[in-house]
Amino acid sequence: MRRRRLAAAAGCCLCFLLGTLLNVLLMPGHDPQRPRQRHQQPRAEGLSRQLRERYEELVRYQQLPAAGPGAGGAARPLERRLMDLAPPQPRAKVELALEPPALGCRQLRRAAGLRYLGSGYTKAVHRAALNRSLAVALKSVDLGGHDVQRCAERAGPRGDCYRLASYKLVKEMILLQRLRHRNVLRLYGYCYQDSNDIPDTLTTITELGSPLEMIQLLQTSWEDRFRICLSLVRLLHYLAHSPLGSVTLLDFRPRQFVIVDGELKVTDLDDASIEESSCTSNNDCFMEFPARNFTLPCSVEARCQNMNEKRNLYNAYRFFFTYLLPHSAPSSLRPLLDVIVNATGELHWGIDETLAQLERVLYLYKSGKYLQNATRTPKAEYKRVPDATIPDENYRCWPSYHHKGCLLSVFDITEAIEICESYSQCRAFVLTNQTTWTGRQLVFFKKDSNHIMPDPDEITYVKVTG
């Protein structure tokens, strides 16, 4: 009896709940789909707002002064339409002031050796050969990437999601052409072509570089690592005083750079900014990093003083200087290098002073003035054997330009002798006809001299006493 009463009570409760739910769902004016529609509407409005903001940002960059003669003026029309967006409807045409491309769709259609290199949140990068010999990087919007997929998940139309992501590519294209510097990647051209269901998809054609691998850099010579840091500081000095104003790299990571012929170059500029933070007091000029925080002064113009420059400089310190500058440097240069690292880590210096000090290091190194005890008498005598080499008898040292031998750069014969005498296994060395980027000569150090062979381009020195 008790069980029947409980079952009857449960049935009544269930009927009441179902009846209440049906009344709510079927009452006049109620539509189960409306909450979703109301949710989609703000998302659509948010996408329109983002499109409008990206468009307005591109127009601002379009109106900025060019980098110099021949960089393209605001009145120069673009051969091909770059954008199809302007408020209030995304249909108006906008001409961005870029020079006609040296490479375009015609060359791209004949590309050979297409190979995928990698992708990020927005872009995919491929390698290809154009005109049969020129190796280039091809950048395009990654339709399967984070930016497009996140937009699509928020009920954004596929075409609008592509357009939103492509603005980053267009912005980068503008900056690559406006910022002319040896440490900014070269823009060769671009191409618009229909792809699948999206018309006028953009591909940019740029100089090809090698990815910056920090682990590999740590295994290279100090001279090459110093070159990376010097080229970075030269780049940051240019960005701080660029024709567009002070440019900061908001997404400052090693992966934003590549190496071209030993020089570091910035390749990703879609997250660059020329906006200086406004302020009413110093408290508004707060910079936060994982290990340090800084408060910069608020200027009389109500702008945070040199914030773009200082942000770039501190990121250079934490990603590059601490790892690449001091380690295995010539002992007489280490005190100066330590001063540079500490001063940038505390932001005691700006970019002008940092560049001046690194140029000083370069001068001391290239001129040989860094050498200590240069007049010291060698411990042993060395016999000069012209037009000769030692093909084998290698031993390993670190860091070395050769992974199976001890190949180092020297300023002169005196330094080569000092290096040989610092290694217990060194019995000879060979002066090659190769030089480094500073003009220093490359020398192979050998553990024996039993097999000397003729070579008109090299000179061998053999230890005969000591």
Contacts in CASP RR format, 6 or more apart in sequence:
PFRMAT RR
TARGET T0000
AUTHOR 0000-0000-0000
METHOD contacts of the structure
MODEL  1
MRRRRLAAAAGCCLCFLLGTLLNVLLMPGHDPQRPRQRHQQPRAEGLSRQ
LRERYEELVRYQQLPAAGPGAGGAARPLERRLMDLAPPQPRAKVELALEP
PALGCRQLRRAAGLRYLGSGYTKAVHRAALNRSLAVALKSVDLGGHDVQR
CAERAGPRGDCYRLASYKLVKEMILLQRLRHRNVLRLYGYCYQDSNDIPD
TLTTITELGSPLEMIQLLQTSWEDRFRICLSLVRLLHYLAHSPLGSVTLL
DFRPRQFVIVDGELKVTDLDDASIEESSCTSNNDCFMEFPARNFTLPCSV
EARCQNMNEKRNLYNAYRFFFTYLLPHSAPSSLRPLLDVIVNATGELHWG
IDETLAQLERVLYLYKSGKYLQNATRTPKAEYKRVPDATIPDENYRCWPS
YHHKGCLLSVFDITEAIEICESYSQCRAFVLTNQTTWTGRQLVFFKKDSN
HIMPDPDEITYVKVTG
24 30 0 8 1.000
25 32 0 8 1.000
40 155 0 8 1.000
43 154 0 8 1.000
43 155 0 8 1.000
43 156 0 8 1.000
44 155 0 8 1.000
44 156 0 8 1.000
47 151 0 8 1.000
47 154 0 8 1.000
47 156 0 8 1.000
47 160 0 8 1.000
47 161 0 8 1.000
47 164 0 8 1.000
50 164 0 8 1.000
51 85 0 8 1.000
51 90 0 8 1.000
51 160 0 8 1.000
51 163 0 8 1.000
51 164 0 8 1.000
51 167 0 8 1.000
52 87 0 8 1.000
54 164 0 8 1.000
54 167 0 8 1.000
54 168 0 8 1.000
54 171 0 8 1.000
55 83 0 8 1.000
55 85 0 8 1.000
55 86 0 8 1.000
55 87 0 8 1.000
55 94 0 8 1.000
55 167 0 8 1.000
57 167 0 8 1.000
57 171 0 8 1.000
58 83 0 8 1.000
58 94 0 8 1.000
58 96 0 8 1.000
58 167 0 8 1.000
58 170 0 8 1.000
58 171 0 8 1.000
58 174 0 8 1.000
59 94 0 8 1.000
61 171 0 8 1.000
61 174 0 8 1.000
61 175 0 8 1.000
61 178 0 8 1.000
61 244 0 8 1.000
62 74 0 8 1.000
62 94 0 8 1.000
62 96 0 8 1.000
62 97 0 8 1.000
62 174 0 8 1.000
63 74 0 8 1.000
64 178 0 8 1.000
64 243 0 8 1.000
64 244 0 8 1.000
64 274 0 8 1.000
65 243 0 8 1.000
65 244 0 8 1.000
66 72 0 8 1.000
66 73 0 8 1.000
66 74 0 8 1.000
66 97 0 8 1.000
66 178 0 8 1.000
66 243 0 8 1.000
67 177 0 8 1.000
67 178 0 8 1.000
67 179 0 8 1.000
67 180 0 8 1.000
67 242 0 8 1.000
67 243 0 8 1.000
68 180 0 8 1.000
68 243 0 8 1.000
70 99 0 8 1.000
71 99 0 8 1.000
71 177 0 8 1.000
71 178 0 8 1.000
71 180 0 8 1.000
72 97 0 8 1.000
72 98 0 8 1.000
72 99 0 8 1.000
72 177 0 8 1.000
73 97 0 8 1.000
74 97 0 8 1.000
75 97 0 8 1.000
76 97 0 8 1.000
76 98 0 8 1.000
76 99 0 8 1.000
77 95 0 8 1.000
77 97 0 8 1.000
78 95 0 8 1.000
78 96 0 8 1.000
78 97 0 8 1.000
78 98 0 8 1.000
78 100 0 8 1.000
79 100 0 8 1.000
79 101 0 8 1.000
80 190 0 8 1.000
80 192 0 8 1.000
81 93 0 8 1.000
81 94 0 8 1.000
81 95 0 8 1.000
81 192 0 8 1.000
81 200 0 8 1.000
82 94 0 8 1.000
82 95 0 8 1.000
82 96 0 8 1.000
82 98 0 8 1.000
82 170 0 8 1.000
82 192 0 8 1.000
82 202 0 8 1.000
83 93 0 8 1.000
83 94 0 8 1.000
83 96 0 8 1.000
83 167 0 8 1.000
83 170 0 8 1.000
84 90 0 8 1.000
84 91 0 8 1.000
84 92 0 8 1.000
84 93 0 8 1.000
84 94 0 8 1.000
84 163 0 8 1.000
84 200 0 8 1.000
85 92 0 8 1.000
85 94 0 8 1.000
85 163 0 8 1.000
86 92 0 8 1.000
86 93 0 8 1.000
86 94 0 8 1.000
90 160 0 8 1.000
90 163 0 8 1.000
96 170 0 8 1.000
96 174 0 8 1.000
98 173 0 8 1.000
98 174 0 8 1.000
98 177 0 8 1.000
99 177 0 8 1.000
101 188 0 8 1.000
101 189 0 8 1.000
101 190 0 8 1.000
101 191 0 8 1.000
101 205 0 8 1.000
102 188 0 8 1.000
102 189 0 8 1.000
103 130 0 8 1.000
103 136 0 8 1.000
103 188 0 8 1.000
103 189 0 8 1.000
103 205 0 8 1.000
104 189 0 8 1.000
104 190 0 8 1.000
104 191 0 8 1.000
104 205 0 8 1.000
105 191 0 8 1.000
105 192 0 8 1.000
105 193 0 8 1.000
107 130 0 8 1.000
107 131 0 8 1.000
107 205 0 8 1.000
108 128 0 8 1.000
108 130 0 8 1.000
108 138 0 8 1.000
108 191 0 8 1.000
108 193 0 8 1.000
108 203 0 8 1.000
108 205 0 8 1.000
110 130 0 8 1.000
110 131 0 8 1.000
111 128 0 8 1.000
111 129 0 8 1.000
111 130 0 8 1.000
111 138 0 8 1.000
112 128 0 8 1.000
112 129 0 8 1.000
112 132 0 8 1.000
113 127 0 8 1.000
113 128 0 8 1.000
113 129 0 8 1.000
114 126 0 8 1.000
114 127 0 8 1.000
114 128 0 8 1.000
114 138 0 8 1.000
115 126 0 8 1.000
115 127 0 8 1.000
115 128 0 8 1.000
116 124 0 8 1.000
116 125 0 8 1.000
116 126 0 8 1.000
117 125 0 8 1.000
117 126 0 8 1.000
117 127 0 8 1.000
117 137 0 8 1.000
117 211 0 8 1.000
118 124 0 8 1.000
118 125 0 8 1.000
119 125 0 8 1.000
119 142 0 8 1.000
119 145 0 8 1.000
120 142 0 8 1.000
120 145 0 8 1.000
120 146 0 8 1.000
121 145 0 8 1.000
121 146 0 8 1.000
121 147 0 8 1.000
122 141 0 8 1.000
122 142 0 8 1.000
122 145 0 8 1.000
122 146 0 8 1.000
122 147 0 8 1.000
122 148 0 8 1.000
122 165 0 8 1.000
122 168 0 8 1.000
122 169 0 8 1.000
122 270 0 8 1.000
123 139 0 8 1.000
123 140 0 8 1.000
123 141 0 8 1.000
123 142 0 8 1.000
123 168 0 8 1.000
123 169 0 8 1.000
123 270 0 8 1.000
124 139 0 8 1.000
124 140 0 8 1.000
124 141 0 8 1.000
124 142 0 8 1.000
124 145 0 8 1.000
125 137 0 8 1.000
125 138 0 8 1.000
125 139 0 8 1.000
126 137 0 8 1.000
126 138 0 8 1.000
126 140 0 8 1.000
127 135 0 8 1.000
127 136 0 8 1.000
127 137 0 8 1.000
127 138 0 8 1.000
127 208 0 8 1.000
128 135 0 8 1.000
128 136 0 8 1.000
128 138 0 8 1.000
129 135 0 8 1.000
129 136 0 8 1.000
130 136 0 8 1.000
130 205 0 8 1.000
135 208 0 8 1.000
136 188 0 8 1.000
136 205 0 8 1.000
136 206 0 8 1.000
136 207 0 8 1.000
136 208 0 8 1.000
137 205 0 8 1.000
137 206 0 8 1.000
137 207 0 8 1.000
137 208 0 8 1.000
137 209 0 8 1.000
137 267 0 8 1.000
138 203 0 8 1.000
138 204 0 8 1.000
138 205 0 8 1.000
139 169 0 8 1.000
139 172 0 8 1.000
139 203 0 8 1.000
139 204 0 8 1.000
139 206 0 8 1.000
140 169 0 8 1.000
140 201 0 8 1.000
140 202 0 8 1.000
140 203 0 8 1.000
140 204 0 8 1.000
141 147 0 8 1.000
141 148 0 8 1.000
141 162 0 8 1.000
141 165 0 8 1.000
141 166 0 8 1.000
141 169 0 8 1.000
141 201 0 8 1.000
141 202 0 8 1.000
142 148 0 8 1.000
142 165 0 8 1.000
143 162 0 8 1.000
143 198 0 8 1.000
147 161 0 8 1.000
147 164 0 8 1.000
147 165 0 8 1.000
147 168 0 8 1.000
148 161 0 8 1.000
148 162 0 8 1.000
148 165 0 8 1.000
151 160 0 8 1.000
151 161 0 8 1.000
151 164 0 8 1.000
151 165 0 8 1.000
152 158 0 8 1.000
152 161 0 8 1.000
158 197 0 8 1.000
158 198 0 8 1.000
159 198 0 8 1.000
162 198 0 8 1.000
162 201 0 8 1.000
166 201 0 8 1.000
166 202 0 8 1.000
168 270 0 8 1.000
168 271 0 8 1.000
169 202 0 8 1.000
169 204 0 8 1.000
169 270 0 8 1.000
170 202 0 8 1.000
171 269 0 8 1.000
171 270 0 8 1.000
172 204 0 8 1.000
172 268 0 8 1.000
172 269 0 8 1.000
172 270 0 8 1.000
173 187 0 8 1.000
173 190 0 8 1.000
173 204 0 8 1.000
175 244 0 8 1.000
175 247 0 8 1.000
175 269 0 8 1.000
175 272 0 8 1.000
176 184 0 8 1.000
176 185 0 8 1.000
176 186 0 8 1.000
176 187 0 8 1.000
176 204 0 8 1.000
176 206 0 8 1.000
176 269 0 8 1.000
177 187 0 8 1.000
178 243 0 8 1.000
178 244 0 8 1.000
179 238 0 8 1.000
179 239 0 8 1.000
179 242 0 8 1.000
179 243 0 8 1.000
179 244 0 8 1.000
179 247 0 8 1.000
179 269 0 8 1.000
181 234 0 8 1.000
181 235 0 8 1.000
181 238 0 8 1.000
182 231 0 8 1.000
182 234 0 8 1.000
182 263 0 8 1.000
182 265 0 8 1.000
183 231 0 8 1.000
183 232 0 8 1.000
183 234 0 8 1.000
183 235 0 8 1.000
183 238 0 8 1.000
183 263 0 8 1.000
183 264 0 8 1.000
183 265 0 8 1.000
183 266 0 8 1.000
184 235 0 8 1.000
184 238 0 8 1.000
184 265 0 8 1.000
184 266 0 8 1.000
184 269 0 8 1.000
185 206 0 8 1.000
185 207 0 8 1.000
185 209 0 8 1.000
185 258 0 8 1.000
185 260 0 8 1.000
185 265 0 8 1.000
185 266 0 8 1.000
185 267 0 8 1.000
186 206 0 8 1.000
186 207 0 8 1.000
187 204 0 8 1.000
187 205 0 8 1.000
187 206 0 8 1.000
187 207 0 8 1.000
188 205 0 8 1.000
188 206 0 8 1.000
188 207 0 8 1.000
189 204 0 8 1.000
189 205 0 8 1.000
189 206 0 8 1.000
190 202 0 8 1.000
190 203 0 8 1.000
190 204 0 8 1.000
190 205 0 8 1.000
191 202 0 8 1.000
191 203 0 8 1.000
191 205 0 8 1.000
192 200 0 8 1.000
192 201 0 8 1.000
192 202 0 8 1.000
192 203 0 8 1.000
193 200 0 8 1.000
193 201 0 8 1.000
193 203 0 8 1.000
194 200 0 8 1.000
194 201 0 8 1.000
195 201 0 8 1.000
206 267 0 8 1.000
207 260 0 8 1.000
207 265 0 8 1.000
208 260 0 8 1.000
209 258 0 8 1.000
209 259 0 8 1.000
209 260 0 8 1.000
209 265 0 8 1.000
209 267 0 8 1.000
210 258 0 8 1.000
210 259 0 8 1.000
210 260 0 8 1.000
211 255 0 8 1.000
211 258 0 8 1.000
211 259 0 8 1.000
212 228 0 8 1.000
212 254 0 8 1.000
212 255 0 8 1.000
212 257 0 8 1.000
212 258 0 8 1.000
212 259 0 8 1.000
212 264 0 8 1.000
214 254 0 8 1.000
214 323 0 8 1.000
217 224 0 8 1.000
217 225 0 8 1.000
217 228 0 8 1.000
217 323 0 8 1.000
217 324 0 8 1.000
218 225 0 8 1.000
218 323 0 8 1.000
218 324 0 8 1.000
218 327 0 8 1.000
219 398 0 8 1.000
219 399 0 8 1.000
220 399 0 8 1.000
221 328 0 8 1.000
221 399 0 8 1.000
221 400 0 8 1.000
221 401 0 8 1.000
221 408 0 8 1.000
221 409 0 8 1.000
222 327 0 8 1.000
222 328 0 8 1.000
222 329 0 8 1.000
222 330 0 8 1.000
222 399 0 8 1.000
223 365 0 8 1.000
223 409 0 8 1.000
223 436 0 8 1.000
223 437 0 8 1.000
223 438 0 8 1.000
223 440 0 8 1.000
224 262 0 8 1.000
224 437 0 8 1.000
225 324 0 8 1.000
225 325 0 8 1.000
225 327 0 8 1.000
226 324 0 8 1.000
226 325 0 8 1.000
226 329 0 8 1.000
226 361 0 8 1.000
226 362 0 8 1.000
226 365 0 8 1.000
227 262 0 8 1.000
227 263 0 8 1.000
227 264 0 8 1.000
227 437 0 8 1.000
228 259 0 8 1.000
228 262 0 8 1.000
228 264 0 8 1.000
228 320 0 8 1.000
228 324 0 8 1.000
229 316 0 8 1.000
229 320 0 8 1.000
229 321 0 8 1.000
229 324 0 8 1.000
229 325 0 8 1.000
229 358 0 8 1.000
230 358 0 8 1.000
230 359 0 8 1.000
230 362 0 8 1.000
231 263 0 8 1.000
231 264 0 8 1.000
231 265 0 8 1.000
232 257 0 8 1.000
232 264 0 8 1.000
232 316 0 8 1.000
232 320 0 8 1.000
233 316 0 8 1.000
233 351 0 8 1.000
233 354 0 8 1.000
233 355 0 8 1.000
233 358 0 8 1.000
234 355 0 8 1.000
235 264 0 8 1.000
235 265 0 8 1.000
235 266 0 8 1.000
236 309 0 8 1.000
236 312 0 8 1.000
236 313 0 8 1.000
236 316 0 8 1.000
236 351 0 8 1.000
237 351 0 8 1.000
237 352 0 8 1.000
237 355 0 8 1.000
239 246 0 8 1.000
239 247 0 8 1.000
239 248 0 8 1.000
239 249 0 8 1.000
239 308 0 8 1.000
239 309 0 8 1.000
239 312 0 8 1.000
240 246 0 8 1.000
240 247 0 8 1.000
240 306 0 8 1.000
240 308 0 8 1.000
240 309 0 8 1.000
240 312 0 8 1.000
240 351 0 8 1.000
240 352 0 8 1.000
244 274 0 8 1.000
245 274 0 8 1.000
246 274 0 8 1.000
246 276 0 8 1.000
246 306 0 8 1.000
246 308 0 8 1.000
246 309 0 8 1.000
247 272 0 8 1.000
247 273 0 8 1.000
247 274 0 8 1.000
247 308 0 8 1.000
248 272 0 8 1.000
248 273 0 8 1.000
248 274 0 8 1.000
248 307 0 8 1.000
248 308 0 8 1.000
248 309 0 8 1.000
248 311 0 8 1.000
248 312 0 8 1.000
249 256 0 8 1.000
249 266 0 8 1.000
249 269 0 8 1.000
249 271 0 8 1.000
249 272 0 8 1.000
249 312 0 8 1.000
249 315 0 8 1.000
250 271 0 8 1.000
250 272 0 8 1.000
250 273 0 8 1.000
251 268 0 8 1.000
251 271 0 8 1.000
252 311 0 8 1.000
252 312 0 8 1.000
252 315 0 8 1.000
252 316 0 8 1.000
252 319 0 8 1.000
253 319 0 8 1.000
254 319 0 8 1.000
254 320 0 8 1.000
255 268 0 8 1.000
256 266 0 8 1.000
256 267 0 8 1.000
256 268 0 8 1.000
257 264 0 8 1.000
257 265 0 8 1.000
257 266 0 8 1.000
257 267 0 8 1.000
258 264 0 8 1.000
258 265 0 8 1.000
258 267 0 8 1.000
259 265 0 8 1.000
262 437 0 8 1.000
273 308 0 8 1.000
274 308 0 8 1.000
276 303 0 8 1.000
276 304 0 8 1.000
276 307 0 8 1.000
276 308 0 8 1.000
277 284 0 8 1.000
277 285 0 8 1.000
277 303 0 8 1.000
277 304 0 8 1.000
277 307 0 8 1.000
278 284 0 8 1.000
278 302 0 8 1.000
278 303 0 8 1.000
278 304 0 8 1.000
279 285 0 8 1.000
279 298 0 8 1.000
279 299 0 8 1.000
279 302 0 8 1.000
279 303 0 8 1.000
279 304 0 8 1.000
280 298 0 8 1.000
280 302 0 8 1.000
281 298 0 8 1.000
282 295 0 8 1.000
282 296 0 8 1.000
282 297 0 8 1.000
282 298 0 8 1.000
283 295 0 8 1.000
284 298 0 8 1.000
284 304 0 8 1.000
285 295 0 8 1.000
285 296 0 8 1.000
285 297 0 8 1.000
285 298 0 8 1.000
285 304 0 8 1.000
285 305 0 8 1.000
285 307 0 8 1.000
286 293 0 8 1.000
286 294 0 8 1.000
286 295 0 8 1.000
287 293 0 8 1.000
287 294 0 8 1.000
287 295 0 8 1.000
287 296 0 8 1.000
287 307 0 8 1.000
287 310 0 8 1.000
287 311 0 8 1.000
287 314 0 8 1.000
289 314 0 8 1.000
289 318 0 8 1.000
290 318 0 8 1.000
291 318 0 8 1.000
292 314 0 8 1.000
292 345 0 8 1.000
294 310 0 8 1.000
294 314 0 8 1.000
294 347 0 8 1.000
296 304 0 8 1.000
296 305 0 8 1.000
296 306 0 8 1.000
296 307 0 8 1.000
296 310 0 8 1.000
297 304 0 8 1.000
297 305 0 8 1.000
298 304 0 8 1.000
298 305 0 8 1.000
299 305 0 8 1.000
306 350 0 8 1.000
309 350 0 8 1.000
309 351 0 8 1.000
310 347 0 8 1.000
310 350 0 8 1.000
312 351 0 8 1.000
313 344 0 8 1.000
313 347 0 8 1.000
313 349 0 8 1.000
313 350 0 8 1.000
313 351 0 8 1.000
313 354 0 8 1.000
314 344 0 8 1.000
314 345 0 8 1.000
314 347 0 8 1.000
316 344 0 8 1.000
317 341 0 8 1.000
317 344 0 8 1.000
317 345 0 8 1.000
318 345 0 8 1.000
321 340 0 8 1.000
321 341 0 8 1.000
321 344 0 8 1.000
321 345 0 8 1.000
322 341 0 8 1.000
325 337 0 8 1.000
325 340 0 8 1.000
325 341 0 8 1.000
326 334 0 8 1.000
326 337 0 8 1.000
326 338 0 8 1.000
326 341 0 8 1.000
328 398 0 8 1.000
328 399 0 8 1.000
329 337 0 8 1.000
330 365 0 8 1.000
330 370 0 8 1.000
331 372 0 8 1.000
332 370 0 8 1.000
332 371 0 8 1.000
332 372 0 8 1.000
333 361 0 8 1.000
333 364 0 8 1.000
333 365 0 8 1.000
333 370 0 8 1.000
336 357 0 8 1.000
336 360 0 8 1.000
336 361 0 8 1.000
336 364 0 8 1.000
337 361 0 8 1.000
339 357 0 8 1.000
340 354 0 8 1.000
340 357 0 8 1.000
340 358 0 8 1.000
340 361 0 8 1.000
342 348 0 8 1.000
343 349 0 8 1.000
343 353 0 8 1.000
343 354 0 8 1.000
343 357 0 8 1.000
344 354 0 8 1.000
349 357 0 8 1.000
362 438 0 8 1.000
363 369 0 8 1.000
364 370 0 8 1.000
365 438 0 8 1.000
366 438 0 8 1.000
366 439 0 8 1.000
366 440 0 8 1.000
368 411 0 8 1.000
368 412 0 8 1.000
371 411 0 8 1.000
371 414 0 8 1.000
371 415 0 8 1.000
374 414 0 8 1.000
374 415 0 8 1.000
376 418 0 8 1.000
378 417 0 8 1.000
378 418 0 8 1.000
378 421 0 8 1.000
379 421 0 8 1.000
379 466 0 8 1.000
380 421 0 8 1.000
380 463 0 8 1.000
380 464 0 8 1.000
380 465 0 8 1.000
380 466 0 8 1.000
381 463 0 8 1.000
381 464 0 8 1.000
381 465 0 8 1.000
381 466 0 8 1.000
382 417 0 8 1.000
382 461 0 8 1.000
382 462 0 8 1.000
382 463 0 8 1.000
382 464 0 8 1.000
383 461 0 8 1.000
383 462 0 8 1.000
383 464 0 8 1.000
384 459 0 8 1.000
384 460 0 8 1.000
384 461 0 8 1.000
385 452 0 8 1.000
385 459 0 8 1.000
385 460 0 8 1.000
385 461 0 8 1.000
385 462 0 8 1.000
386 459 0 8 1.000
387 454 0 8 1.000
387 455 0 8 1.000
387 456 0 8 1.000
387 458 0 8 1.000
387 459 0 8 1.000
388 452 0 8 1.000
388 453 0 8 1.000
388 454 0 8 1.000
388 455 0 8 1.000
388 458 0 8 1.000
388 459 0 8 1.000
388 460 0 8 1.000
389 430 0 8 1.000
389 452 0 8 1.000
389 453 0 8 1.000
389 454 0 8 1.000
389 455 0 8 1.000
389 458 0 8 1.000
389 460 0 8 1.000
390 428 0 8 1.000
390 430 0 8 1.000
390 444 0 8 1.000
390 446 0 8 1.000
390 448 0 8 1.000
390 449 0 8 1.000
390 451 0 8 1.000
390 452 0 8 1.000
390 453 0 8 1.000
390 460 0 8 1.000
391 451 0 8 1.000
391 453 0 8 1.000
392 451 0 8 1.000
393 427 0 8 1.000
393 428 0 8 1.000
393 446 0 8 1.000
393 447 0 8 1.000
393 448 0 8 1.000
393 449 0 8 1.000
393 450 0 8 1.000
393 451 0 8 1.000
394 402 0 8 1.000
394 404 0 8 1.000
394 405 0 8 1.000
394 406 0 8 1.000
394 444 0 8 1.000
394 446 0 8 1.000
394 447 0 8 1.000
395 405 0 8 1.000
395 406 0 8 1.000
395 423 0 8 1.000
395 425 0 8 1.000
395 426 0 8 1.000
395 445 0 8 1.000
395 446 0 8 1.000
395 447 0 8 1.000
396 404 0 8 1.000
396 405 0 8 1.000
396 406 0 8 1.000
397 405 0 8 1.000
397 406 0 8 1.000
397 408 0 8 1.000
397 423 0 8 1.000
397 445 0 8 1.000
400 406 0 8 1.000
400 407 0 8 1.000
400 408 0 8 1.000
401 407 0 8 1.000
401 408 0 8 1.000
401 409 0 8 1.000
401 442 0 8 1.000
402 444 0 8 1.000
405 444 0 8 1.000
405 445 0 8 1.000
406 423 0 8 1.000
406 426 0 8 1.000
406 444 0 8 1.000
406 445 0 8 1.000
407 442 0 8 1.000
407 443 0 8 1.000
407 444 0 8 1.000
407 445 0 8 1.000
408 419 0 8 1.000
408 442 0 8 1.000
408 443 0 8 1.000
408 445 0 8 1.000
409 435 0 8 1.000
409 436 0 8 1.000
409 438 0 8 1.000
409 440 0 8 1.000
409 441 0 8 1.000
409 442 0 8 1.000
409 443 0 8 1.000
410 416 0 8 1.000
410 419 0 8 1.000
410 440 0 8 1.000
410 441 0 8 1.000
410 443 0 8 1.000
411 440 0 8 1.000
413 431 0 8 1.000
413 461 0 8 1.000
416 429 0 8 1.000
416 431 0 8 1.000
416 443 0 8 1.000
416 461 0 8 1.000
417 461 0 8 1.000
419 426 0 8 1.000
419 429 0 8 1.000
419 443 0 8 1.000
419 445 0 8 1.000
420 426 0 8 1.000
420 428 0 8 1.000
420 429 0 8 1.000
420 445 0 8 1.000
420 461 0 8 1.000
420 463 0 8 1.000
423 445 0 8 1.000
425 447 0 8 1.000
426 445 0 8 1.000
426 446 0 8 1.000
426 447 0 8 1.000
426 463 0 8 1.000
427 446 0 8 1.000
427 447 0 8 1.000
427 448 0 8 1.000
427 449 0 8 1.000
427 462 0 8 1.000
427 463 0 8 1.000
428 445 0 8 1.000
428 446 0 8 1.000
428 448 0 8 1.000
428 449 0 8 1.000
428 460 0 8 1.000
428 461 0 8 1.000
428 462 0 8 1.000
428 463 0 8 1.000
429 443 0 8 1.000
429 444 0 8 1.000
429 445 0 8 1.000
429 446 0 8 1.000
429 460 0 8 1.000
429 461 0 8 1.000
430 443 0 8 1.000
430 444 0 8 1.000
430 446 0 8 1.000
430 458 0 8 1.000
430 459 0 8 1.000
430 460 0 8 1.000
430 461 0 8 1.000
431 441 0 8 1.000
431 443 0 8 1.000
431 458 0 8 1.000
431 459 0 8 1.000
431 460 0 8 1.000
431 461 0 8 1.000
432 441 0 8 1.000
432 442 0 8 1.000
432 443 0 8 1.000
432 444 0 8 1.000
432 457 0 8 1.000
432 458 0 8 1.000
433 457 0 8 1.000
433 458 0 8 1.000
434 441 0 8 1.000
434 442 0 8 1.000
435 441 0 8 1.000
435 442 0 8 1.000
436 442 0 8 1.000
449 460 0 8 1.000
449 462 0 8 1.000
449 463 0 8 1.000
452 460 0 8 1.000
452 462 0 8 1.000
END
